[in-house]
Amino acid sequence: MLSFSHLSISFLLFLFLFLSSPIHVLSHTKHLRPGPDPNPNPNPDPFPANATRAQLIEERFTRWVRFIGGLRHSAFQGGLNKPFPSRTVTVDKNPKFGDFTSIQSAVDSLPLINLARVVVRVNAGVYTEKVSISAMRAFITIEGAGADKTVVQWGDTAETLGQKGQPIGTFNSATFAVNSPFFIAKNITFKNTSPVPAPGAAGKQAVALRISGDTAAFVGCRFLGAQDTLYDHVGRHFYKDCYIEGSVDFIFGNALSLYEGCHVHAIARDYGALTAQNRMSLLEDTGFSFVNCRVTGSGALYLGRAWGTFSRVIFAYTYMDNIIVPRGWHNWGDPYREMYVPLRSIFKMNCRKCILQLRSFADTKW
């Protein structure tokens, strides 16, 4: 479920455009029907002078809907909307070859309310910094020179102390945090450098990327970490040809996400879990779907743990190494979740080992 801040972004954009356009009525009139404008506009609005304010607001809203509907953003092409043209900025560790030397400084240079696609090209290099994109800075594309060439990294964990001397928690441990909608990332690595924790260790959650904005896409990206690598928090997200590495719950959250053609690699020492989906209600349209993916790695791995009462995860046409425990799924210590959690595995495999593994999953009652 999207937070209030994300649901209100469209309304705030409308309010911004509405207030920035003059309405030809007296602002302090006490009547529903304003009198004639003392300074008539040579190009009056299509509505008559005696239109009610409600009619004028409705007309402005209709105009705004047509305007927003006409915005046709593209990740790597010029925007077609003339009022807010797209642009490109370059990040390079050498100031001679870029507009900025850090990703965060490039993001901070954008308007607080961003309405057009901005492509931030990040040249090859390792950028050791913590990046955060605010909720109103929409339509940002981060494009690296290649997932093996452009890396953004940091090493916070949930137990890292913040400015007030308190642990920052899992949410704020992310190396790269996205709170805005319409975000795109391509050919870049997001990494949390915190080491693999011992099984059962507390406070070692270390997020490489957190995505809390709606309608986001990741193409050819890598997400490297250990516990809680990819915080797929809320919103609708698409991952294509990505590599995701971790040990415990390393894809977790309550988003509605499709992972297509992705490689998921476990680095668990003893045991671990691939997903932890947090759907808490039957009314929530959320869940993780893995299609034509690969699962490889080490340790004894659960496909997922039921973080939410109604967690929903699907694996379809996915190859898996012989590292998945026969039970397949973990109920998070709550047997009642076995009654509600629709965790399913749909396989299309050719090897005998995989067929035997599929039979073992079929023997599990849930």
C-alpha positions in Angstrom: 0.0 0.0 0.0 1.4 3.4 -1.0 2.0 5.9 1.7 0.2 9.2 1.9 3.2 11.1 0.5 3.2 9.1 -2.7 -0.5 9.2 -3.2 -0.6 13.0 -2.8 2.2 13.8 -5.4 -0.3 14.1 -8.3 -2.5 16.4 -6.3 0.5 18.6 -5.3 1.5 18.8 -8.9 -2.0 19.9 -9.8 -2.0 22.5 -7.0 1.3 23.8 -8.2 0.1 24.3 -11.8 -3.3 25.6 -10.6 -1.8 28.3 -8.4 0.8 29.3 -10.9 -2.0 30.1 -13.5 -4.1 33.2 -12.9 -7.9 32.8 -12.6 -9.7 35.9 -13.9 -11.9 36.5 -10.9 -11.6 38.8 -7.9 -9.9 36.8 -5.2 -11.7 38.5 -2.3 -15.3 38.4 -3.6 -17.9 37.3 -1.2 -20.3 36.0 -3.8 -20.4 32.8 -5.7 -20.7 34.6 -9.0 -17.9 37.2 -9.4 -18.4 40.5 -11.2 -16.5 41.5 -14.3 -12.7 41.7 -14.2 -11.6 45.3 -13.8 -8.6 44.5 -16.0 -10.0 42.4 -18.8 -7.7 40.0 -20.5 -7.5 40.4 -24.3 -7.5 36.5 -24.5 -10.2 35.6 -22.0 -10.9 32.1 -20.7 -13.5 30.0 -22.6 -15.8 30.2 -19.6 -18.1 33.3 -19.3 -17.3 36.1 -16.8 -20.3 35.0 -14.6 -19.0 31.5 -14.2 -18.9 30.2 -10.7 -15.6 29.5 -9.0 -16.5 25.8 -8.9 -16.8 25.9 -12.7 -13.5 27.6 -13.1 -11.8 25.1 -10.8 -13.3 22.2 -12.8 -12.1 23.8 -16.1 -8.6 24.2 -14.6 -8.6 20.6 -13.4 -9.7 19.3 -16.8 -6.9 21.3 -18.4 -4.4 19.9 -16.0 -5.6 16.3 -16.7 -5.1 16.9 -20.4 -1.6 18.4 -19.8 -0.4 15.5 -17.5 -1.8 13.0 -20.0 0.2 14.6 -22.7 3.5 14.1 -20.9 5.3 11.3 -22.7 8.5 10.7 -20.9 11.2 8.4 -22.2 14.3 7.1 -20.4 16.8 7.9 -23.1 15.0 10.2 -25.5 14.1 13.9 -25.4 10.8 14.6 -23.7 8.0 15.6 -26.1 6.4 18.0 -23.6 7.6 21.5 -24.5 6.8 23.2 -21.2 9.2 20.9 -19.3 12.0 19.7 -21.7 14.1 16.7 -20.6 17.9 17.1 -20.1 21.0 15.1 -19.3 23.6 15.7 -16.7 26.9 13.7 -16.3 28.6 12.5 -13.1 32.3 11.7 -13.2 34.9 11.5 -10.4 37.1 13.7 -12.5 35.4 17.2 -12.6 36.9 17.7 -16.1 34.7 15.1 -17.6 31.4 15.7 -15.8 29.0 18.2 -14.5 29.2 16.8 -11.0 31.6 14.5 -9.0 28.9 12.7 -7.0 25.5 11.3 -7.7 23.9 13.1 -4.7 25.1 16.5 -5.9 23.6 15.8 -9.3 20.3 14.8 -7.7 20.3 17.9 -5.5 20.7 20.1 -8.5 17.3 19.2 -9.8 14.1 21.2 -9.1 12.4 20.2 -5.8 9.3 19.5 -7.9 10.6 17.8 -11.0 8.2 17.3 -13.9 10.4 16.2 -16.8 12.7 13.2 -17.4 16.3 13.9 -16.3 18.9 11.4 -17.3 21.9 11.3 -14.8 24.7 9.5 -16.7 27.2 8.1 -14.2 30.6 7.4 -15.8 32.7 4.4 -14.8 34.0 4.4 -11.2 33.3 3.5 -7.6 31.2 6.1 -5.9 31.4 5.7 -2.2 28.4 7.8 -1.1 25.0 7.5 0.4 22.3 8.7 -2.0 18.7 9.7 -1.3 16.1 10.9 -3.8 13.2 12.9 -2.3 9.5 12.1 -3.1 8.9 15.1 -5.3 11.9 14.6 -7.6 10.2 12.4 -10.0 11.2 11.2 -13.5 14.9 10.6 -12.7 17.0 8.0 -14.7 20.3 6.8 -13.3 22.3 5.3 -16.2 25.7 3.8 -15.5 28.5 2.8 -17.9 27.9 -0.9 -17.1 27.0 -2.8 -14.0 30.6 -4.0 -13.7 32.0 -0.5 -14.3 29.8 1.9 -12.3 29.3 1.1 -8.6 27.7 3.2 -5.8 28.5 1.8 -2.4 28.1 2.5 1.3 28.3 0.4 4.5 25.5 1.3 6.9 23.6 -1.4 8.9 20.5 -1.2 11.0 22.6 -0.7 14.1 24.7 2.2 12.7 24.2 5.2 14.9 22.6 8.3 13.4 23.1 12.0 14.2 21.1 11.7 17.4 23.1 8.7 18.7 20.3 6.2 17.9 20.4 3.2 15.5 19.2 4.3 12.1 17.2 1.1 11.5 16.8 -1.0 8.4 14.8 1.6 6.5 17.6 4.2 6.7 20.5 1.8 6.1 20.1 1.9 2.3 23.1 2.9 0.2 20.7 4.2 -2.4 17.1 5.3 -1.4 14.4 6.2 -3.9 11.3 7.9 -2.6 10.0 9.4 -5.9 7.8 7.9 -8.7 8.9 7.2 -12.3 12.4 6.2 -11.4 14.6 4.2 -13.8 18.0 2.7 -13.3 20.1 1.0 -15.9 23.6 -0.6 -16.0 24.7 0.3 -12.5 25.6 -1.6 -9.3 24.1 -0.7 -5.9 26.2 -2.2 -3.1 26.2 -2.4 0.7 29.7 -3.2 1.8 28.7 -4.6 5.2 30.1 -8.1 5.6 27.9 -11.3 5.8 26.6 -11.6 9.3 26.5 -14.7 11.4 23.2 -16.5 11.4 20.8 -15.0 13.9 22.9 -11.8 14.4 20.8 -8.8 15.4 21.0 -5.3 13.8 23.0 -6.5 10.8 20.4 -5.7 8.2 22.2 -3.8 5.4 20.2 -2.5 2.5 21.9 -1.8 -0.9 18.8 -0.2 -2.5 15.4 0.8 -1.1 12.7 1.7 -3.6 9.7 3.4 -2.1 8.3 5.2 -5.2 5.7 4.0 -7.6 6.3 2.9 -11.2 10.0 2.2 -11.2 12.2 0.1 -13.5 15.6 -1.5 -13.2 17.4 -2.9 -16.2 20.8 -4.6 -16.2 21.5 -3.6 -12.6 23.3 -5.4 -9.8 22.3 -5.4 -6.1 25.0 -6.6 -3.8 24.8 -7.2 -0.1 24.1 -9.8 2.6 21.1 -9.5 4.9 18.2 -7.4 3.4 20.0 -6.5 0.2 17.0 -5.2 -1.9 14.3 -3.4 0.0 11.4 -3.6 -2.5 9.3 -1.4 -0.2 6.1 -0.2 -1.8 4.9 0.6 -5.3 4.9 -1.1 -8.7 8.3 -2.1 -9.9 9.9 -4.0 -12.8 13.3 -5.7 -12.8 14.8 -6.9 -16.0 18.1 -8.9 -16.4 19.3 -7.9 -12.9 21.7 -9.7 -10.6 20.7 -9.8 -6.9 23.0 -11.2 -4.2 22.5 -11.7 -0.5 22.1 -14.2 2.4 18.9 -13.7 4.4 15.7 -12.1 3.3 17.6 -10.3 0.6 14.6 -9.4 -1.5 12.0 -8.1 0.9 9.1 -5.5 1.2 5.5 -5.1 0.2 5.8 -3.9 -3.4 4.0 -5.3 -6.5 7.0 -6.4 -8.5 7.9 -8.5 -11.5 11.4 -10.0 -11.8 12.1 -11.1 -15.3 15.2 -12.9 -16.5 17.0 -12.1 -13.2 19.8 -14.0 -11.5 19.3 -14.4 -7.8 22.5 -15.6 -6.0 22.7 -16.7 -2.3 25.8 -16.3 -0.2 24.4 -17.8 2.9 26.9 -19.5 5.2 24.6 -22.0 6.7 20.9 -21.2 6.0 19.1 -18.3 4.5 16.0 -17.1 2.7 15.5 -15.5 -0.7 12.4 -13.4 -0.1 10.4 -11.9 2.8 7.2 -10.5 1.4 5.1 -8.3 3.7 1.5 -8.4 2.4 -0.7 -8.0 5.5 -4.2 -8.1 4.0 -6.2 -9.9 1.3 -7.1 -6.5 0.0 -3.5 -5.5 -0.8 -2.6 -6.0 -4.4 1.1 -6.7 -3.8 3.5 -9.6 -4.2 6.7 -10.7 -5.9 6.7 -12.7 -9.2 9.9 -14.3 -10.6 9.6 -15.3 -14.2 12.4 -17.0 -16.3 14.9 -16.4 -13.5 17.9 -18.4 -12.0 18.5 -19.1 -8.4 22.1 -20.2 -7.5 24.5 -20.0 -4.6 25.4 -21.7 -1.3 23.8 -22.7 2.0 20.4 -24.1 2.6 17.9 -21.6 1.2 14.2 -21.1 1.8 12.4 -19.6 -1.2 10.8 -17.2 1.2 9.7 -16.4 4.7 6.1 -15.2 5.3 6.9 -11.8 6.8 3.3 -10.8 6.3 0.1 -12.7 7.2 -0.8 -12.9 3.5 2.6 -12.9 1.9 2.5 -13.6 -1.8 5.5 -14.9 -3.9 5.5 -16.8 -7.2 8.3 -18.5 -9.0 7.5 -19.4 -12.6 9.7 -21.1 -15.1 12.7 -20.6 -12.9 15.9 -22.7 -12.6 17.1 -23.5 -9.1 20.4 -25.0 -7.9 20.1 -27.9 -5.4 20.2 -25.4 -2.4 16.5 -25.1 -1.7 15.4 -26.9 1.4 12.6 -29.5 0.7 10.0 -27.6 2.7 10.5 -24.6 0.4 8.9 -22.0 2.6 9.2 -20.7 6.2 6.1 -19.6 8.2 8.0 -17.0 10.2 7.3 -18.9 13.4 3.5 -18.6 12.9 1.7 -21.8 11.9 -1.4 -19.9 11.1 0.3 -18.2 8.2 0.3 -21.5 6.5 -3.4 -21.2 6.1 -3.3 -17.8 4.3 0.0 -17.4 2.5 -0.2 -18.2 -1.2 3.4 -19.1 -1.8 3.8 -21.1 -5.0 6.5 -22.6 -7.2 5.9 -23.3 -10.9 8.9 -24.9 -12.6 9.9 -25.7 -16.1 13.2 -27.7 -15.8 15.0 -30.3 -17.7 17.4 -31.8 -15.2 16.6 -34.9 -13.1 17.8 -33.2 -9.9 15.3 -30.4 -10.5 12.5 -32.8 -11.1 13.2 -34.6 -7.8 13.3 -31.2 -6.1 9.9 -30.3 -7.6 8.5 -33.5 -6.2 9.7 -32.6 -2.7 8.0 -29.2 -2.9 4.8 -30.9 -4.0 4.9 -33.1 -0.9 4.8 -30.0 1.3 1.3 -29.3 2.5 1.5 -25.6 1.9 
